[in-house]
Amino acid sequence: MRKRVALAIAITTPLWLGSARAADVASEAFIKEAIEGNLAEVQVGQLAQQRGQSERVRSLGRMLENDRAAANQEATSVANALGVSPPTQPDESQRAVYEKLSRLSGAEFDRQFVSDMIKDHLADIRRFESAAKKKDPAADYAKQTLPTLRKHLQTAETLVGGTTGSR
């Protein structure tokens, strides 16, 4: 019975509505991932402030915590506007990065943190640029957030090789 109902819906659904729904699904997935990323970077930023050896790493941690907490408020508003339940914690891979970093300290923490932040921000920027091409609230959020992500990447890149400073 379910197959017949689904088939009837598929047959009677206009093609343009199906493509609009696909865009909605993509925007919903994007905003969920953005929120998870924000939550993860707030936590990792806090960890950098506790475990970082260099003041520059601790400063990047503060920047991440503050900027991503603010971005998360906006992303949560977008999720609510899209009818999406905002995630309340980072995803499994983000939690694994946190766990890995939480076992490090000093210069070893600084090197791994900077490496992870560069890798993460490069991936984030690609995802946000793709999402920004659409015309919906999630795209507006992506456009608004991209400059901050680029600033975070640039800051992390300036720390490469210089993350062995002392407290």
Buried (B, 14 or more C-beta within 10 A) or exposed (E): EEEEEEEEEEEEEEEEEEEEEEBBEBBBEBBBBBBBBBBBBBBBBBBBBEBBBBEBBBBBBBBBBEBBBBBBEBBBBBBEEBEBEBBEEBBEEBBEBBEEBBEBEBBBBBBBBBBBBBEBBEEBBEBBEEBBEBEBBBBBBBBBBBEBBBEBBEBBEEBEEEBEBEE
